[in-house]
Amino acid sequence: MSGEQRAGRGRPRSEDARRAVLDAALALCRRDGYPQVTLKGIADAAGVGRQTIYRWWSAKSEVLLEALRDFAARHVPPEDTGDALTDVETLLRITFATLRETTAPALVGLLAEAQHDPDLSERLQATMIGPRRQALHEVLRRGVDRGQLVPRVSLTLAVDMVFGVMWYRLLHRHAPVDDALVGELVAALVRLLGPDERPG
């Protein structure tokens, strides 16, 4: 978004104020955890009046969902290099680094709240979870189309496996979501979909 944007209700909003609110929401979530974040706290941290927050958003979930969507829009998937496994590795490294550094507390908090809010669940799937799954699926499909990968299992199952492991670790915190996990997942995908050894 650029310039003055119109929210779902109220008058047009300042892009500077909007960005301050979204950045503050993510920062508070990282520092304090999703349950402790409040609209008042976001307003105070962003240096805007509470009326500004309440005019544009009705719940903290709305603020954080927009913050995640905005953040994702500024961190586009990597370009096609011609090597599907390299592109998978790059996509996962970027995704996992973003989770560790910025988005994991907000994303996990929204997912928990979405279990009791079908509308939030649908929006979370449409704006965050679905697009990331589709990005990985497209990279794998390119690999199949080029003969680099062999679909011994469905690509949807392969995507579920990768992100299922990620979510399990995020939710249970028994192991890190880090570059070592990226390597393990790429190796598992090679066993499922690719040749025994990577070319070159």
Number of C-alpha atoms within 10 A of each C-alpha: 7 7 10 13 13 13 13 10 10 12 12 13 16 14 15 11 16 21 14 17 25 21 22 22 30 26 19 19 24 18 12 11 16 24 13 10 21 16 19 16 15 26 22 14 16 20 13 16 12 15 11 15 21 16 14 19 18 11 12 20 22 15 23 25 22 18 22 24 14 16 17 18 11 9 11 11 17 12 10 12 9 13 14 23 21 14 20 23 17 16 20 25 19 16 19 21 15 15 19 15 10 18 22 23 24 26 23 17 17 22 18 14 16 18 11 10 12 11 11 18 17 13 15 20 16 12 16 16 16 13 13 20 16 13 17 22 19 15 20 26 18 16 22 17 10 13 12 19 20 20 15 11 10 12 19 13 11 21 18 14 15 20 17 13 13 21 15 13 14 19 14 9 10 9 11 14 22 16 15 10 18 22 14 12 21 18 18 15 20 17 14 18 21 22 13 10 9 11 7 3
